[in-house]
Amino acid sequence: MEQDILIVETEIIPNGMGGWLLRCVNKESGEERICQSIEEYNAYLNECAFNTAKSDFKVEWLESPKATPAMIADVRKQLMDHYKKLEEMG
């Protein structure tokens, strides 16, 4: 059943200015996208899910050896805040 799952790999990378970017790869299409914010990342995930015929969706977070612990913590916090806001909107 693994073949019926769309996988998007995501890695946190430094943006060269002290912040971070999310490098995403849609494993079905091979498309790579660099997202500069959690909102942009969420929009890309929605686009991937909308454009696939696969019945399930999975994000795989890759190890991010170039990202600092502060970058990883910031991404985690922003993701949690984003999903909390989505839940509140119902």
Legacy VTK file of the C-alpha trace (Angstrom):
# vtk DataFile Version 3.0
C-alpha trace
ASCII
DATASET POLYDATA
POINTS 90 float
0.000 0.000 0.000
3.065 2.263 0.281
2.777 3.170 -3.416
-0.587 4.862 -2.792
0.970 7.474 -0.487
2.255 10.808 -1.747
5.479 11.630 0.071
6.913 15.131 0.373
10.384 15.285 1.895
11.218 18.439 3.826
14.548 19.738 5.084
15.379 22.907 7.018
18.267 24.818 5.445
19.917 28.148 6.359
18.938 31.102 4.189
22.365 32.751 4.504
20.990 35.636 6.582
20.563 33.896 9.929
17.115 32.529 9.133
15.835 29.367 7.507
14.178 28.013 4.380
12.304 24.762 3.851
13.516 22.655 0.928
10.715 20.342 -0.169
10.732 17.547 -2.725
7.538 15.984 -4.053
8.658 12.350 -4.465
5.900 11.656 -6.991
6.694 14.474 -9.450
10.315 15.137 -8.480
9.505 18.841 -8.109
11.674 20.736 -5.638
10.341 23.867 -3.969
12.013 26.282 -1.568
9.545 27.769 0.909
10.409 30.901 2.843
7.600 30.696 5.405
5.282 28.225 7.076
2.357 29.713 5.123
4.186 29.151 1.834
5.049 25.603 2.959
1.424 24.861 3.859
0.274 26.176 0.465
2.805 23.913 -1.277
1.626 20.854 0.680
-1.982 21.660 -0.253
-0.959 22.002 -3.905
0.831 18.627 -3.797
-2.169 16.911 -2.203
-4.580 18.504 -4.695
-2.524 17.463 -7.740
-2.066 13.787 -6.882
-4.284 10.799 -7.499
-2.799 9.066 -4.464
-5.183 8.400 -1.598
-2.897 9.396 1.281
-0.291 12.026 2.053
2.835 11.984 4.215
5.540 14.514 5.037
8.953 13.089 5.822
11.261 15.446 7.677
14.868 14.856 6.719
17.787 15.438 9.032
18.849 19.046 8.656
22.586 19.038 9.425
23.103 22.631 8.247
20.280 24.028 10.383
21.017 25.273 13.887
19.012 24.062 16.886
17.471 27.560 17.040
16.281 27.281 13.410
14.757 23.860 14.074
13.036 25.156 17.217
11.699 28.191 15.330
10.262 26.033 12.522
8.670 23.703 15.077
7.117 26.642 16.981
5.804 28.298 13.816
4.314 24.994 12.619
2.578 24.466 15.961
1.260 28.054 15.951
0.051 27.686 12.357
-1.821 24.439 13.023
-3.280 25.826 16.245
-4.606 28.827 14.289
-6.112 26.478 11.679
-7.838 24.449 14.410
-9.290 27.605 15.957
-10.702 28.637 12.576
-12.527 25.309 12.551
LINES 1 91
90 0 1 2 3 4 5 6 7 8 9 10 11 12 13 14 15 16 17 18 19 20 21 22 23 24 25 26 27 28 29 30 31 32 33 34 35 36 37 38 39 40 41 42 43 44 45 46 47 48 49 50 51 52 53 54 55 56 57 58 59 60 61 62 63 64 65 66 67 68 69 70 71 72 73 74 75 76 77 78 79 80 81 82 83 84 85 86 87 88 89
